[in-house]
Amino acid sequence: MSAMVSVVLAWTMATSGDHPVDRILKDAQASARVAVAERCDDDTFVRRSCLDLIGRIPTEDEWRQFRDQPDRSRWIEQLVARPAFAQHMSEVWTAAWMGFANDGQADRELLRMWLQDQLQSDVPFDRIGQSLIAGRGDSAVNGPVNFVLQHGDDAGVQVARQFLGVRLDCARCHDHPFANWTQDDFAKFSRFFSLVEMTDISRGNIRVTDRLAEPDEADMPRFLNGGRPQTSQWRSELALWTIRSRSFARNFANRTWYHFMGQGIVDPPDETHSVQQASCRPLLEFLADYSRRHEFSIRDLATLICTSEAYQRSSADPITDDNAVLLFAVHPLKPLTPEQLFDSIATAYQLKPDASERREFVQSHRGNVLDQDFVLTWKYRETCQQLLDRMTTDSLPTWSGDLDSVFLRLLSRHPTPAQRELCRTHSIETVAFALLQSNEFVFSH
């Protein structure tokens, strides 16, 4: 649907002079009387968009390609059509759903590869969610069943959190202190997964099935709206109820917005169900409606967000007003994840490491526990700067290229006159290593 959304967006902006996301935010920003940052420059935009959409900094050739034809909307359309977009998004969502390591019974990597195939084909995200919640079959061949296998008795908690934006785990031992969820809500929702049976078929392969509920089952599960399943296929009914709910649409929109904007409209995104906490409720509702109209296409939603002026704001403006941050009037600085750091170093130094090297690097610097706090599931044990501090010039290949090439490949820009003068007395390898250690490299601006 991405070609269609591009036409719609182009028509909307041509006729109204405004992007629909920006139109909503401008009203909110005007009401709050917040200052709005300037548009970021082209160098910042091409680097930011590559990091967010394909998970790495641009190559020197990609930078030149954009600068030769600096059409930002067209550039975004090209990035979301690449296989690298599906790969990067599959890593982002799999990390949220499964944690970071692949050392349990569940085959995390098989689920991720399945998700990458789904996203490459632009399969609607509600169908993806349905497969994860109700998936059956062998874990060694059917990727989505590994979601339930990973979480076991906590599968209900994870469905509520990951797909509905509900922190139901807070009601595990006592009624939720700040929401309406009770211990009984927790128990009845978790009951949807009580019929799951896991059979060890062979080494590395577990079959996930469901036994049928008895017609007079005494302890029936209950949806969060109070309804009950009408058939004996409890997980199938839960999957349909989940993806048809308004909370699913809001959660999908808010988590996707969080990825690109560095902060959710409801933040943290685990609490999307609490819409009264939204910093801009009309924007959340618009994005939820847009997502459903566009059949939960992550390509379409990514295109919508990244072609907005809100996404393209500068992060350099000294705007510290809390309301400006909450209303996305300035772009935040975002530290590179270990995945982005590894791939960006490989891109800058033109390396071709194998997949095992990348997995070892990422897993050694990521936490494995899927923490109850959303933000902690996206953090890692060491900052990118700490990782780089342990590197030496001897651990990196010899640099080839002139000073401009060093800056373009590492920072996606030319050096300033002052930097040219400063670097004149240093070797290319020394300059490259200094840039690699800089905050400008380890942050997305």
C-alpha positions as a LaTeX table, in Angstrom:
\begin{tabular}{lrrr}
\hline
Residue & $x$ (\AA) & $y$ (\AA) & $z$ (\AA) \\
\hline
Met1 & 0.00 & 0.00 & 0.00 \\
Ser2 & 3.02 & 2.30 & 0.22 \\
Ala3 & 2.68 & 3.63 & $-3.33$ \\
Met4 & $-0.93$ & 4.53 & $-2.61$ \\
Val5 & $-0.10$ & 6.25 & 0.69 \\
Ser6 & 2.53 & 8.38 & $-1.07$ \\
Val7 & $-0.06$ & 9.59 & $-3.56$ \\
Val8 & $-2.55$ & 10.33 & $-0.77$ \\
Leu9 & 0.02 & 12.23 & 1.28 \\
Ala10 & 1.19 & 14.22 & $-1.73$ \\
Trp11 & $-2.41$ & 15.16 & $-2.58$ \\
Thr12 & $-3.20$ & 16.07 & 1.04 \\
Met13 & $-0.20$ & 18.33 & 1.42 \\
Ala14 & $-0.70$ & 19.91 & $-1.99$ \\
Thr15 & $-4.32$ & 20.77 & $-1.26$ \\
Ser16 & $-4.05$ & 21.72 & 2.41 \\
Gly17 & $-0.47$ & 22.89 & 2.55 \\
Asp18 & 0.02 & 20.70 & 5.60 \\
His19 & 0.91 & 17.15 & 6.60 \\
Pro20 & $-1.93$ & 15.57 & 8.63 \\
Val21 & 0.39 & 14.78 & 11.55 \\
Asp22 & 1.76 & 18.33 & 11.59 \\
Arg23 & $-1.69$ & 19.85 & 11.34 \\
Ile24 & $-2.70$ & 18.11 & 14.59 \\
Leu25 & 0.55 & 18.91 & 16.37 \\
Lys26 & 0.53 & 22.56 & 15.31 \\
Asp27 & $-2.81$ & 23.06 & 17.01 \\
Ala28 & $-1.54$ & 21.43 & 20.21 \\
Gln29 & 1.73 & 23.36 & 20.11 \\
Ala30 & $-0.08$ & 26.64 & 19.55 \\
Ser31 & $-2.40$ & 25.97 & 22.49 \\
Ala32 & 0.58 & 25.22 & 24.73 \\
Arg33 & 2.52 & 28.20 & 23.32 \\
Val34 & 5.67 & 26.18 & 22.73 \\
Ala35 & 8.55 & 27.14 & 20.47 \\
Val36 & 9.17 & 24.80 & 17.53 \\
Ala37 & 12.63 & 23.78 & 16.36 \\
Glu38 & 13.80 & 24.46 & 12.83 \\
Arg39 & 13.84 & 21.76 & 10.18 \\
Cys40 & 17.00 & 19.65 & 10.37 \\
Asp41 & 19.54 & 19.97 & 7.58 \\
Asp42 & 19.83 & 17.41 & 4.78 \\
Asp43 & 22.91 & 15.70 & 6.24 \\
Thr44 & 21.14 & 15.13 & 9.56 \\
Phe45 & 18.00 & 13.92 & 7.80 \\
Val46 & 19.69 & 11.31 & 5.62 \\
Arg47 & 21.64 & 9.91 & 8.58 \\
Arg48 & 18.62 & 9.90 & 10.92 \\
Ser49 & 16.33 & 8.27 & 8.38 \\
Cys50 & 18.83 & 5.52 & 7.57 \\
Leu51 & 19.38 & 4.71 & 11.23 \\
Asp52 & 15.64 & 4.60 & 11.97 \\
Leu53 & 14.49 & 2.80 & 8.82 \\
Ile54 & 17.33 & 0.45 & 7.88 \\
Gly55 & 19.29 & 0.31 & 11.12 \\
Arg56 & 22.63 & 1.82 & 10.08 \\
Ile57 & 24.28 & 5.02 & 8.90 \\
Pro58 & 24.26 & 5.74 & 5.14 \\
Thr59 & 27.14 & 4.77 & 2.91 \\
Glu60 & 29.05 & 7.54 & 1.16 \\
Asp61 & 27.33 & 6.57 & $-2.11$ \\
Glu62 & 23.90 & 6.75 & $-0.45$ \\
Trp63 & 24.72 & 10.16 & 0.97 \\
Arg64 & 25.69 & 11.40 & $-2.50$ \\
Gln65 & 22.58 & 9.83 & $-4.02$ \\
Phe66 & 20.37 & 11.80 & $-1.66$ \\
Arg67 & 22.33 & 15.06 & $-2.00$ \\
Asp68 & 22.08 & 14.80 & $-5.80$ \\
Gln69 & 18.29 & 14.57 & $-5.51$ \\
Pro70 & 17.28 & 15.82 & $-2.05$ \\
Asp71 & 13.60 & 14.87 & $-2.17$ \\
Arg72 & 12.87 & 13.76 & 1.39 \\
Ser73 & 9.52 & 12.07 & 0.71 \\
Arg74 & 10.94 & 10.12 & $-2.20$ \\
Trp75 & 13.95 & 9.10 & $-0.08$ \\
Ile76 & 11.67 & 7.72 & 2.66 \\
Glu77 & 9.67 & 5.76 & 0.08 \\
Gln78 & 12.88 & 4.21 & $-1.22$ \\
Leu79 & 14.09 & 3.21 & 2.25 \\
Val80 & 10.84 & 1.52 & 3.36 \\
Ala81 & 10.83 & $-0.52$ & 0.13 \\
Arg82 & 14.24 & $-2.04$ & 0.86 \\
Pro83 & 14.67 & $-5.53$ & 2.37 \\
Ala84 & 16.82 & $-3.84$ & 5.05 \\
Phe85 & 13.70 & $-2.06$ & 6.34 \\
Ala86 & 11.93 & $-5.37$ & 6.97 \\
Gln87 & 15.05 & $-6.77$ & 8.62 \\
His88 & 15.51 & $-3.77$ & 10.91 \\
Met89 & 11.86 & $-3.62$ & 11.92 \\
Ser90 & 11.86 & $-7.36$ & 12.60 \\
Glu91 & 14.74 & $-6.84$ & 15.03 \\
Val92 & 13.01 & $-3.93$ & 16.76 \\
Trp93 & 9.74 & $-5.81$ & 17.33 \\
Thr94 & 11.34 & $-9.16$ & 18.15 \\
Ala95 & 13.43 & $-7.47$ & 20.86 \\
Ala96 & 10.23 & $-6.08$ & 22.40 \\
Trp97 & 8.41 & $-9.42$ & 22.24 \\
Met98 & 11.19 & $-11.88$ & 23.03 \\
Gly99 & 14.09 & $-10.16$ & 24.76 \\
Phe100 & 17.55 & $-10.35$ & 23.22 \\
Ala101 & 19.11 & $-13.79$ & 23.67 \\
Asn102 & 18.31 & $-17.06$ & 21.92 \\
Asp103 & 19.26 & $-19.41$ & 24.76 \\
Gly104 & 15.95 & $-20.93$ & 25.89 \\
Gln105 & 13.51 & $-23.43$ & 24.42 \\
Ala106 & 12.00 & $-20.84$ & 22.11 \\
Asp107 & 13.71 & $-20.19$ & 18.78 \\
Arg108 & 13.93 & $-16.41$ & 18.82 \\
Glu109 & 15.78 & $-16.18$ & 15.52 \\
Leu110 & 13.22 & $-18.31$ & 13.69 \\
Leu111 & 10.47 & $-15.99$ & 14.91 \\
Arg112 & 12.50 & $-12.97$ & 13.79 \\
Met113 & 13.11 & $-14.44$ & 10.32 \\
Trp114 & 9.40 & $-15.25$ & 10.01 \\
Leu115 & 8.56 & $-11.68$ & 11.00 \\
Gln116 & 11.05 & $-10.30$ & 8.48 \\
Asp117 & 9.32 & $-12.30$ & 5.72 \\
Gln118 & 5.93 & $-10.99$ & 6.86 \\
Leu119 & 7.10 & $-7.37$ & 6.87 \\
Gln120 & 8.85 & $-7.73$ & 3.53 \\
Ser121 & 5.48 & $-8.79$ & 2.08 \\
Asp122 & 3.77 & $-5.95$ & 4.00 \\
Val123 & 1.49 & $-8.42$ & 5.80 \\
Pro124 & $-0.95$ & $-6.47$ & 8.00 \\
Phe125 & 0.29 & $-6.19$ & 11.57 \\
Asp126 & $-3.01$ & $-7.40$ & 13.01 \\
Arg127 & $-2.54$ & $-10.69$ & 11.17 \\
Ile128 & 0.97 & $-10.90$ & 12.58 \\
Gly129 & $-0.38$ & $-10.35$ & 16.08 \\
Gln130 & $-3.07$ & $-12.96$ & 15.53 \\
Ser131 & $-0.44$ & $-15.53$ & 14.51 \\
Leu132 & 1.65 & $-14.82$ & 17.60 \\
Ile133 & $-1.24$ & $-15.09$ & 20.05 \\
Ala134 & $-2.96$ & $-18.15$ & 18.55 \\
Gly135 & $-0.04$ & $-19.89$ & 16.80 \\
Arg136 & 0.13 & $-23.68$ & 16.88 \\
Gly137 & 2.59 & $-26.19$ & 15.52 \\
Asp138 & 6.25 & $-27.13$ & 15.81 \\
Ser139 & 8.65 & $-24.50$ & 17.16 \\
Ala140 & 11.40 & $-25.56$ & 14.76 \\
Val141 & 9.35 & $-24.80$ & 11.66 \\
Asn142 & 6.57 & $-22.39$ & 12.66 \\
Gly143 & 8.15 & $-19.14$ & 13.82 \\
Pro144 & 5.22 & $-17.45$ & 15.59 \\
Val145 & 4.57 & $-20.34$ & 18.04 \\
Asn146 & 7.81 & $-19.38$ & 19.73 \\
Phe147 & 6.10 & $-16.33$ & 21.27 \\
Val148 & 3.87 & $-18.50$ & 23.48 \\
Leu149 & 6.70 & $-20.97$ & 24.03 \\
Gln150 & 8.96 & $-18.16$ & 25.26 \\
His151 & 6.51 & $-16.77$ & 27.79 \\
Gly152 & 4.68 & $-19.86$ & 29.03 \\
Asp153 & 2.52 & $-18.97$ & 32.03 \\
Asp154 & 3.21 & $-15.26$ & 31.44 \\
Ala155 & 1.84 & $-15.28$ & 27.89 \\
Gly156 & $-1.33$ & $-13.49$ & 28.97 \\
Val157 & 0.67 & $-10.74$ & 30.65 \\
Gln158 & 2.78 & $-10.29$ & 27.51 \\
Val159 & $-0.24$ & $-10.18$ & 25.19 \\
Ala160 & $-1.80$ & $-7.47$ & 27.35 \\
Arg161 & 1.44 & $-5.52$ & 27.45 \\
Gln162 & 2.74 & $-5.94$ & 23.90 \\
Phe163 & $-0.54$ & $-5.74$ & 21.96 \\
Leu164 & $-2.91$ & $-3.75$ & 24.17 \\
Gly165 & $-0.58$ & $-1.45$ & 26.10 \\
Val166 & $-1.88$ & $-2.76$ & 29.44 \\
Arg167 & 0.41 & $-3.38$ & 32.44 \\
Leu168 & $-1.63$ & $-6.30$ & 33.73 \\
Asp169 & 1.35 & $-7.79$ & 35.57 \\
Cys170 & 0.94 & $-5.07$ & 38.19 \\
Ala171 & $-2.21$ & $-6.92$ & 39.30 \\
Arg172 & $-0.44$ & $-10.25$ & 39.71 \\
Cys173 & $-0.20$ & $-10.09$ & 43.50 \\
His174 & $-2.61$ & $-7.29$ & 44.36 \\
Asp175 & $-5.16$ & $-5.03$ & 42.71 \\
His176 & $-3.43$ & $-2.42$ & 40.53 \\
Pro177 & $-2.84$ & 0.70 & 42.69 \\
Phe178 & $-3.38$ & 3.21 & 39.86 \\
Ala179 & $-5.67$ & 1.45 & 37.38 \\
Asn180 & $-8.86$ & $-0.57$ & 37.41 \\
Trp181 & $-7.17$ & $-3.96$ & 36.95 \\
Thr182 & $-7.69$ & $-6.47$ & 39.74 \\
Gln183 & $-6.09$ & $-9.77$ & 40.66 \\
Asp184 & $-9.19$ & $-11.42$ & 39.27 \\
Asp185 & $-8.69$ & $-9.64$ & 35.92 \\
Phe186 & $-5.12$ & $-10.93$ & 35.85 \\
Ala187 & $-6.16$ & $-14.49$ & 36.67 \\
Lys188 & $-9.04$ & $-14.61$ & 34.20 \\
Phe189 & $-7.02$ & $-13.12$ & 31.33 \\
Ser190 & $-4.08$ & $-15.44$ & 31.97 \\
Arg191 & $-6.54$ & $-18.34$ & 31.89 \\
Phe192 & $-6.74$ & $-18.02$ & 28.07 \\
Phe193 & $-3.41$ & $-19.83$ & 27.89 \\
Ser194 & $-4.17$ & $-22.54$ & 30.45 \\
Leu195 & $-5.16$ & $-25.03$ & 27.74 \\
Val196 & $-1.83$ & $-24.76$ & 25.93 \\
Glu197 & 0.09 & $-28.02$ & 25.75 \\
Met198 & 3.78 & $-28.18$ & 24.88 \\
Thr199 & 5.14 & $-31.53$ & 23.73 \\
Asp200 & 8.85 & $-32.21$ & 23.27 \\
Ile201 & 9.02 & $-33.77$ & 19.80 \\
Ser202 & 12.77 & $-33.80$ & 19.28 \\
Arg203 & 15.80 & $-31.82$ & 20.35 \\
Gly204 & 15.12 & $-28.17$ & 19.60 \\
Asn205 & 11.53 & $-28.83$ & 18.51 \\
Ile206 & 8.48 & $-28.42$ & 20.75 \\
Arg207 & 4.93 & $-28.82$ & 19.49 \\
Val208 & 2.47 & $-26.21$ & 20.75 \\
Thr209 & $-1.19$ & $-27.27$ & 20.74 \\
Asp210 & $-4.36$ & $-26.63$ & 22.75 \\
Arg211 & $-6.66$ & $-29.10$ & 24.40 \\
Leu212 & $-10.33$ & $-28.31$ & 23.95 \\
Ala213 & $-12.12$ & $-26.75$ & 26.89 \\
Glu214 & $-14.92$ & $-28.76$ & 28.47 \\
Pro215 & $-18.41$ & $-27.34$ & 27.84 \\
Asp216 & $-18.91$ & $-26.88$ & 31.59 \\
Glu217 & $-15.42$ & $-25.60$ & 32.29 \\
Ala218 & $-15.65$ & $-24.15$ & 35.77 \\
Asp219 & $-12.94$ & $-21.49$ & 35.54 \\
Met220 & $-13.65$ & $-19.64$ & 32.28 \\
Pro221 & $-11.27$ & $-16.96$ & 31.01 \\
Arg222 & $-12.47$ & $-13.38$ & 30.64 \\
Phe223 & $-11.55$ & $-10.58$ & 28.23 \\
Leu224 & $-10.52$ & $-7.27$ & 29.75 \\
Asn225 & $-13.87$ & $-5.77$ & 28.75 \\
Gly226 & $-15.70$ & $-8.40$ & 30.81 \\
Gly227 & $-16.77$ & $-10.65$ & 27.93 \\
Arg228 & $-16.14$ & $-14.39$ & 27.78 \\
Pro229 & $-15.23$ & $-16.75$ & 24.93 \\
Gln230 & $-18.12$ & $-18.42$ & 23.16 \\
Thr231 & $-16.23$ & $-21.48$ & 21.90 \\
Ser232 & $-13.70$ & $-23.96$ & 23.24 \\
Gln233 & $-10.90$ & $-22.37$ & 21.15 \\
Trp234 & $-9.90$ & $-19.81$ & 23.72 \\
Arg235 & $-6.65$ & $-18.53$ & 22.20 \\
Ser236 & $-8.22$ & $-18.10$ & 18.77 \\
Glu237 & $-10.99$ & $-16.01$ & 20.28 \\
Leu238 & $-8.49$ & $-14.00$ & 22.32 \\
Ala239 & $-6.46$ & $-13.26$ & 19.18 \\
Leu240 & $-9.53$ & $-11.99$ & 17.32 \\
Trp241 & $-10.73$ & $-9.94$ & 20.27 \\
Thr242 & $-7.27$ & $-8.41$ & 20.68 \\
Ile243 & $-6.68$ & $-7.33$ & 17.09 \\
Arg244 & $-10.21$ & $-5.93$ & 16.75 \\
Ser245 & $-9.93$ & $-3.80$ & 19.87 \\
Arg246 & $-9.29$ & $-0.08$ & 19.84 \\
Ser247 & $-6.39$ & $-0.61$ & 22.22 \\
Phe248 & $-4.56$ & $-2.75$ & 19.64 \\
Ala249 & $-4.71$ & 0.05 & 17.05 \\
Arg250 & $-3.55$ & 2.66 & 19.58 \\
Asn251 & $-0.75$ & 0.42 & 20.82 \\
Phe252 & 0.54 & $-0.33$ & 17.32 \\
Ala253 & 0.51 & 3.37 & 16.43 \\
Asn254 & 2.11 & 4.48 & 19.69 \\
Arg255 & 4.92 & 1.90 & 19.67 \\
Thr256 & 5.75 & 2.70 & 16.05 \\
Trp257 & 5.75 & 6.42 & 16.85 \\
Tyr258 & 8.04 & 5.71 & 19.83 \\
His259 & 10.59 & 4.01 & 17.58 \\
Phe260 & 10.88 & 6.95 & 15.21 \\
Met261 & 10.36 & 9.83 & 17.63 \\
Gly262 & 12.20 & 8.55 & 20.70 \\
Gln263 & 9.16 & 9.05 & 22.91 \\
Gly264 & 5.63 & 7.73 & 22.84 \\
Ile265 & 2.51 & 9.85 & 22.65 \\
Val266 & 1.69 & 7.78 & 25.71 \\
Asp267 & 5.00 & 7.19 & 27.46 \\
Pro268 & 6.07 & 4.61 & 28.41 \\
Pro269 & 4.28 & 2.70 & 25.62 \\
Asp270 & 3.38 & $-0.16$ & 27.96 \\
Glu271 & 0.56 & 2.06 & 29.21 \\
Thr272 & $-1.06$ & 3.02 & 25.91 \\
His273 & $-4.39$ & 1.81 & 27.29 \\
Ser274 & $-4.27$ & 4.82 & 29.65 \\
Val275 & $-5.18$ & 7.28 & 26.91 \\
Gln276 & $-5.72$ & 10.06 & 29.45 \\
Gln277 & $-1.92$ & 10.15 & 29.76 \\
Ala278 & $-1.45$ & 10.91 & 26.05 \\
Ser279 & 0.52 & 14.10 & 25.43 \\
Cys280 & $-1.59$ & 14.69 & 22.30 \\
Arg281 & $-4.74$ & 12.57 & 22.35 \\
Pro282 & $-5.99$ & 13.72 & 18.91 \\
Leu283 & $-2.72$ & 12.57 & 17.33 \\
Leu284 & $-2.93$ & 9.15 & 18.99 \\
Glu285 & $-6.51$ & 8.67 & 17.78 \\
Phe286 & $-5.63$ & 9.84 & 14.27 \\
Leu287 & $-2.71$ & 7.41 & 14.02 \\
Ala288 & $-4.86$ & 4.56 & 15.35 \\
Asp289 & $-7.56$ & 5.32 & 12.76 \\
Tyr290 & $-4.93$ & 5.67 & 10.03 \\
Ser291 & $-3.38$ & 2.34 & 10.96 \\
Arg292 & $-6.68$ & 0.49 & 10.72 \\
Arg293 & $-7.65$ & 2.20 & 7.45 \\
His294 & $-4.30$ & 1.16 & 6.00 \\
Glu295 & $-4.66$ & $-2.42$ & 7.20 \\
Phe296 & $-1.91$ & $-2.01$ & 9.79 \\
Ser297 & 0.81 & $-1.60$ & 7.18 \\
Ile298 & 4.01 & $-0.70$ & 8.99 \\
Arg299 & 5.41 & 0.65 & 5.72 \\
Asp300 & 2.54 & 3.08 & 5.40 \\
Leu301 & 2.73 & 4.22 & 9.02 \\
Ala302 & 6.51 & 4.63 & 8.85 \\
Thr303 & 6.13 & 6.68 & 5.66 \\
Leu304 & 3.47 & 8.87 & 7.25 \\
Ile305 & 5.58 & 9.57 & 10.34 \\
Cys306 & 8.92 & 10.10 & 8.60 \\
Thr307 & 7.53 & 12.47 & 5.96 \\
Ser308 & 6.15 & 14.75 & 8.67 \\
Glu309 & 7.84 & 17.96 & 9.77 \\
Ala310 & 7.60 & 16.64 & 13.33 \\
Tyr311 & 10.02 & 13.83 & 12.47 \\
Gln312 & 12.29 & 16.21 & 10.58 \\
Arg313 & 12.74 & 18.74 & 13.39 \\
Ser314 & 16.25 & 19.63 & 14.45 \\
Ser315 & 17.67 & 18.26 & 17.67 \\
Ala316 & 20.24 & 21.08 & 17.83 \\
Asp317 & 17.85 & 23.85 & 18.88 \\
Pro318 & 18.25 & 24.74 & 22.59 \\
Ile319 & 14.58 & 24.17 & 23.42 \\
Thr320 & 14.19 & 22.74 & 26.92 \\
Asp321 & 10.51 & 23.42 & 27.56 \\
Asp322 & 8.90 & 20.20 & 28.83 \\
Asn323 & 5.81 & 20.86 & 26.73 \\
Ala324 & 7.96 & 21.22 & 23.62 \\
Val325 & 9.39 & 17.76 & 24.24 \\
Leu326 & 5.99 & 16.25 & 25.02 \\
Leu327 & 4.47 & 17.80 & 21.89 \\
Phe328 & 7.39 & 16.82 & 19.62 \\
Ala329 & 8.43 & 20.38 & 18.82 \\
Val330 & 12.09 & 19.32 & 18.92 \\
His331 & 13.71 & 16.01 & 17.93 \\
Pro332 & 15.40 & 14.06 & 20.73 \\
Leu333 & 18.93 & 12.69 & 20.72 \\
Lys334 & 18.84 & 8.89 & 20.62 \\
Pro335 & 21.83 & 6.69 & 21.47 \\
Leu336 & 22.58 & 4.02 & 18.89 \\
Thr337 & 21.60 & 0.50 & 19.90 \\
Pro338 & 24.28 & $-2.22$ & 19.79 \\
Glu339 & 22.74 & $-3.46$ & 16.53 \\
Gln340 & 22.92 & $-0.01$ & 14.97 \\
Leu341 & 26.44 & 0.51 & 16.31 \\
Phe342 & 27.75 & $-2.77$ & 14.90 \\
Asp343 & 26.13 & $-2.26$ & 11.50 \\
Ser344 & 27.23 & 1.37 & 11.33 \\
Ile345 & 30.86 & 0.53 & 12.09 \\
Ala346 & 30.72 & $-2.21$ & 9.45 \\
Thr347 & 29.23 & 0.28 & 6.97 \\
Ala348 & 31.77 & 3.01 & 7.68 \\
Tyr349 & 34.76 & 0.67 & 7.50 \\
Gln350 & 33.26 & $-1.29$ & 4.59 \\
Leu351 & 33.45 & $-4.59$ & 6.48 \\
Lys352 & 31.45 & $-7.75$ & 5.77 \\
Pro353 & 31.26 & $-9.55$ & 9.13 \\
Asp354 & 29.34 & $-12.81$ & 9.33 \\
Ala355 & 26.05 & $-13.17$ & 11.21 \\
Ser356 & 27.63 & $-15.02$ & 14.14 \\
Glu357 & 29.98 & $-12.09$ & 14.86 \\
Arg358 & 27.05 & $-9.72$ & 14.92 \\
Arg359 & 24.95 & $-11.95$ & 17.20 \\
Glu360 & 27.84 & $-12.38$ & 19.63 \\
Phe361 & 28.48 & $-8.63$ & 19.73 \\
Val362 & 24.83 & $-7.73$ & 20.29 \\
Gln363 & 24.05 & $-10.45$ & 22.83 \\
Ser364 & 27.15 & $-9.69$ & 24.88 \\
His365 & 26.02 & $-6.10$ & 25.36 \\
Arg366 & 22.28 & $-6.53$ & 25.66 \\
Gly367 & 20.31 & $-7.54$ & 28.70 \\
Asn368 & 18.28 & $-10.72$ & 28.20 \\
Val369 & 15.42 & $-10.18$ & 30.62 \\
Leu370 & 12.20 & $-8.78$ & 29.20 \\
Asp371 & 11.74 & $-6.33$ & 32.06 \\
Gln372 & 8.36 & $-5.19$ & 33.27 \\
Asp373 & 9.35 & $-1.62$ & 32.44 \\
Phe374 & 9.15 & $-1.06$ & 28.67 \\
Val375 & 12.09 & 1.29 & 28.61 \\
Leu376 & 14.43 & $-1.28$ & 30.16 \\
Thr377 & 13.69 & $-3.81$ & 27.42 \\
Trp378 & 15.35 & $-1.41$ & 24.98 \\
Lys379 & 18.43 & $-0.72$ & 27.05 \\
Tyr380 & 21.65 & $-2.68$ & 27.19 \\
Arg381 & 24.40 & $-3.40$ & 29.64 \\
Glu382 & 26.96 & $-1.01$ & 28.26 \\
Thr383 & 26.52 & 2.29 & 26.49 \\
Cys384 & 27.83 & 2.59 & 22.97 \\
Gln385 & 30.55 & 4.88 & 24.30 \\
Gln386 & 31.69 & 2.21 & 26.78 \\
Leu387 & 31.87 & $-0.32$ & 23.96 \\
Leu388 & 33.94 & 2.02 & 21.84 \\
Asp389 & 36.25 & 2.86 & 24.75 \\
Arg390 & 37.40 & $-0.76$ & 24.74 \\
Met391 & 38.33 & $-0.62$ & 21.06 \\
Thr392 & 41.77 & 0.38 & 19.80 \\
Thr393 & 43.00 & 1.53 & 16.44 \\
Asp394 & 44.69 & $-1.87$ & 16.10 \\
Ser395 & 41.32 & $-3.64$ & 16.29 \\
Leu396 & 40.03 & $-1.81$ & 13.20 \\
Pro397 & 41.17 & $-2.14$ & 9.58 \\
Thr398 & 43.39 & 0.43 & 7.90 \\
Trp399 & 41.39 & 3.37 & 6.61 \\
Ser400 & 41.42 & 4.21 & 2.92 \\
Gly401 & 40.28 & 7.58 & 1.65 \\
Asp402 & 40.81 & 11.28 & 2.24 \\
Leu403 & 39.54 & 13.54 & 5.03 \\
Asp404 & 36.20 & 14.22 & 3.34 \\
Ser405 & 35.63 & 10.52 & 2.89 \\
Val406 & 36.32 & 9.89 & 6.59 \\
Phe407 & 33.73 & 12.47 & 7.64 \\
Leu408 & 31.17 & 11.35 & 5.07 \\
Arg409 & 31.44 & 7.66 & 5.93 \\
Leu410 & 31.34 & 8.19 & 9.71 \\
Leu411 & 29.28 & 11.35 & 10.26 \\
Ser412 & 27.46 & 11.79 & 6.91 \\
Arg413 & 28.79 & 15.32 & 6.41 \\
His414 & 31.85 & 17.27 & 5.29 \\
Pro415 & 34.29 & 18.60 & 7.91 \\
Thr416 & 34.02 & 22.24 & 8.92 \\
Pro417 & 36.92 & 24.61 & 8.05 \\
Ala418 & 38.08 & 24.47 & 11.67 \\
Gln419 & 38.04 & 20.68 & 11.63 \\
Arg420 & 40.03 & 20.60 & 8.41 \\
Glu421 & 42.71 & 22.69 & 10.02 \\
Leu422 & 42.70 & 20.63 & 13.21 \\
Cys423 & 42.96 & 17.33 & 11.35 \\
Arg424 & 45.73 & 18.51 & 9.02 \\
Thr425 & 48.52 & 17.26 & 11.29 \\
His426 & 46.95 & 13.87 & 12.12 \\
Ser427 & 46.84 & 10.60 & 10.21 \\
Ile428 & 43.60 & 9.47 & 8.56 \\
Glu429 & 43.41 & 6.47 & 10.92 \\
Thr430 & 43.72 & 8.73 & 13.97 \\
Val431 & 41.02 & 11.07 & 12.70 \\
Ala432 & 38.70 & 8.16 & 11.87 \\
Phe433 & 39.14 & 6.63 & 15.32 \\
Ala434 & 38.49 & 9.99 & 17.01 \\
Leu435 & 35.26 & 10.42 & 15.02 \\
Leu436 & 34.23 & 6.87 & 15.86 \\
Gln437 & 34.62 & 7.75 & 19.56 \\
Ser438 & 32.64 & 10.99 & 19.26 \\
Asn439 & 29.14 & 11.65 & 20.56 \\
Glu440 & 28.19 & 12.66 & 17.05 \\
Phe441 & 28.78 & 9.10 & 15.88 \\
Val442 & 27.14 & 7.21 & 18.76 \\
Phe443 & 23.95 & 9.28 & 18.76 \\
Ser444 & 21.19 & 9.69 & 16.23 \\
His445 & 20.52 & 13.43 & 16.03 \\
\hline
\end{tabular}
